[in-house]
Amino acid sequence: MIGAIKQQAKDLAAELNRVDWPSKEKVMTSAYTVVIVSVFVGLYLWSVDWVLSKGFAFFFLKTR
């Protein structure tokens, strides 16, 4: 049991040594891109929601 755990830890370490890790600049660029796109998508969805809610309120309150 302990031998299997040790072997699994060795295999994990060997696999992690083969990973091609991205540079800090690549990670930061990707993170900034995700934040910027998320802000734009959030603003777009907020504006569509606001326009639709005002439009529905206008039509439904006007017809009563």
Steps between C-alpha positions, in 0.01 A plus 500: 500500500773749600711391201210576264459847650875568464492382138199719427681801653807431283282469191327828585833680545627362169183611322516850649859534376378436143233770512566805285402772747403840357707804582384762749443747217276253315296431814463870579399583142239226507371616837468861380318381189253299706432795732449745212271266306302423817448871568381564144266202502364607839438855377334370184268265692419774753410744221284247316321414825446868578362579153269197502371571850428865413336396172278237661408736782407769248277270290335316788432812708377690194243233403324495835 
